[in-house]
Amino acid sequence: MDFQLSDDQRALRSGMRDLLGAVFDRDRLRAAVERDGALDRSLWRELGAAGFFALRLPEDEGGVGLGLPEAVLLFEEAGRALLPGPLVATHLAAGRVKGAAEGEAVVTAVDGMLPVAHLAEADAVLLVGGEAVRAREARQAPQAPEARELPDGRTLTGEALRAFLAAARPVRSMDPLTPLHRAPAGRVPTGRPPTAEGGRAASERARAEADRAPAASERTRADTDRAPVGSEHPGADTERVAGAVARTPAHAGRLRFEAALLTAAEQLGSAVRTTEAAVQHARDREQFGSPIGSFQAVKHLCADMLARTEPARAAVYAAALTGDPLEIAAAKLLADEAAVRNARDCLQIHGGMGFTWEADVHLHLKRAWLRAASWLTGAAAEEMLAAGLVAAGPLPRSSAAYGRPVPEAGGEG
């Protein structure tokens, strides 16, 4: 099988890189930082006109008619450019929400108990989760049977969206380009405005939840670290995705896995960019009369960054072809590690200047931390892969590679 990109795919990726270089250069990136991540609607419409959101819609519905592998290439470029906004949710909402495909509408997503990005600016909210989320919510709140009625992919707009926003609570974000709100605790939104009494109760639960959980800006470990940001129950994400191993590709959580793959593509793009930045700085920066890239320790750091990036690229591209949940879990795991650790190593290679606000390295690191806690966390991905190995059954008791039986435990090797 040939896994090389076709000429059309290379042209698509190159075109998106050129477009982002023109409409979202470094000056516009820093302007977005100064706006505290507020979205630029004109940029959103530029992306819509370029087909970013409608890429996978059929042509007879006004889309481009391409597939998940091509979407991964575009999201890789978006991650490379640190493009802000709920890109994944708006892409998934194309064809579901009026104006999403054209970039006229901004759509964010609710995924269980995770904080919601850009909620105050959203024209619609996409509910992602399906049966796995609803089952967990039903266990937590059996008095809310309406939580079991929500299909994966339902949207909130208009009055329902305003009621949901009123019940949500802003929380601090580790990423200056991604404002966050915490959804009302203990329930998935139903699309019906709450009563006055119910709204007060939801607000009180949200405030209590926010006070108990650590703020996103305080979670600064490499994987964020094995629990979703803002989740009170570290194992909850694992619970709702581990069962996906036994499901078909049409399972109720399909949107979550597509979102996880596109997020992994963004992480891959960030890992590529920080590798390039580190190598360029190692070539340009001189110490003791020589480029620092000639020092063995710096060489090793750059080599390690590349060694993390390329396996992540292979995993993300392969998962885009198969759409298999297990392969998506592996891709997300590898891409998260590459994005976070590459940003850390890039910062180290930049030395003291890498810690300054003016440098862009910290923006890649903070965004990588936030994405690592989104959709499919490291712990949930590891549990899925372990469950897949168990479901596959025991390994055969002989090895063709060695031409002899595998010895029993405790026997002679």
Buried (B, 14 or more C-beta within 10 A) or exposed (E): EEEEBEEEBEEBBEBBBEBBEEBBEEEBBBEBBEEEBBBBEEBBBBBBEBBBBBBBBEEEEBBBBBEBBBBBBBBBBBBBBBBBBBBBBBBBBBBBBBBBBBBBBBBBBBBBBBBBBBBEBBBBBBBBBBBBBBBBBBEBBEEBEEBEEBEBBBBBBEEBBEBBBEBBBEBEBBBBBBBBBBBBBBBBBBBEBBEEEBBEBBBEBBEEBBEEBEBBBEBEEBBBBBBBBBBBBBEBBBBBBBBBBEBEEEBBBBBBBBBBBBBBBBBBBBBBBBBBBBBEBBEEBEEEEEBBBEBEEBEEBBEBBBEBBBBBBEBBBBBBBEBBBBBBBBBBBBBBBBBBBBBBBBBBBBEEEBEEEEBBBBBBBBBBBBBBBBBBBBBBBBBBBEBBEEEEEEEEEEEEEEEEEEEEEEEEE
